[in-house]
Amino acid sequence: MAKRSTFRTLLRRAGPPAALLIVGAFFGGYAIMGPNGALAYGDIQRQLNKREGDLAALEKRRAELKNRVALLDPRHADPDMVDELARRKLNVVHPDDMIVDLGK
């Protein structure tokens, strides 16, 4: 009987600190090795650099489209742009026209 009470006493005294140690080790390991942890920092930087490159390409494309929209504004449309767009969409080419494909 004395052994049983000694074990219970030991469990009562060492149980809470052991549980806190286990929980702390879990969160500490997750902070180091988790998806947002210290070891994932290099991967996060690579993803950020890739996304910044994608963003720059999208901003460039957006600027090109914004320029085309400005050239097609009904209040002061660029005649060359309107002619080019109409011919492309309607597939209308005069026999005397020379087509120069710029690869766009």
C-alpha positions in Angstrom: 0.0 0.0 0.0 2.9 2.3 0.7 4.2 1.9 -2.8 0.9 2.8 -4.3 0.7 6.1 -2.3 4.3 6.9 -3.2 3.4 6.5 -6.9 0.3 8.7 -6.6 2.3 11.3 -4.8 5.0 11.2 -7.4 2.4 11.5 -10.2 0.6 14.4 -8.5 3.9 16.3 -8.0 5.5 15.5 -11.4 2.4 15.3 -13.6 1.6 19.0 -14.2 5.2 20.1 -14.9 5.6 17.1 -17.3 2.4 18.0 -19.1 3.6 21.6 -19.4 6.9 20.4 -20.7 5.2 18.3 -23.3 2.9 21.1 -24.5 5.9 23.5 -24.5 8.0 21.1 -26.6 5.1 20.6 -29.0 4.6 24.3 -29.6 8.4 25.0 -29.7 8.8 22.3 -32.3 5.9 23.6 -34.4 7.5 27.1 -34.2 10.7 25.8 -35.6 9.6 23.1 -38.0 6.0 24.1 -38.8 4.8 25.5 -42.2 5.4 29.0 -40.9 8.3 28.2 -38.7 11.9 29.3 -38.8 13.0 26.5 -41.1 10.4 27.4 -43.7 11.7 31.0 -44.0 13.8 30.2 -47.1 10.8 28.7 -48.9 8.6 31.6 -48.0 11.3 34.0 -49.4 11.4 32.0 -52.7 7.6 32.1 -53.0 7.6 35.8 -52.2 10.2 36.5 -54.9 8.2 34.5 -57.5 5.0 36.3 -56.6 6.7 39.7 -56.9 7.9 38.7 -60.4 4.3 37.6 -61.3 3.0 40.9 -59.9 5.4 42.9 -62.0 4.4 41.0 -65.1 0.7 41.5 -64.4 1.2 45.3 -63.7 3.0 45.6 -67.0 0.2 43.8 -68.8 -2.3 46.0 -67.0 -0.5 49.2 -68.1 -0.6 47.9 -71.7 -4.3 47.2 -71.5 -4.9 50.6 -69.9 -3.1 52.3 -72.7 -5.2 50.4 -75.3 -8.4 51.4 -73.5 -7.3 55.0 -73.4 -6.6 54.9 -77.2 -10.1 53.5 -77.8 -11.9 56.1 -75.6 -15.0 57.3 -77.5 -14.4 61.0 -76.8 -11.0 61.0 -78.5 -10.2 57.6 -80.1 -7.0 57.0 -82.0 -8.1 56.4 -85.6 -5.2 53.9 -86.3 -6.2 51.8 -83.2 -9.8 51.8 -84.1 -9.0 50.7 -87.7 -6.7 48.0 -86.5 -9.2 46.7 -84.0 -12.1 46.7 -86.5 -10.0 44.9 -89.2 -8.9 42.3 -86.7 -12.3 41.6 -85.2 -14.2 41.7 -88.6 -11.4 39.9 -90.5 -11.7 42.5 -93.2 -8.6 43.1 -95.4 -8.5 45.0 -98.6 -6.6 43.2 -101.5 -4.1 46.1 -101.6 -3.3 45.9 -97.9 0.0 44.6 -96.8 -0.2 42.7 -93.6 2.8 42.9 -91.3 2.5 40.5 -88.4 4.5 41.8 -85.4 4.0 38.6 -83.4 1.6 40.0 -80.8 
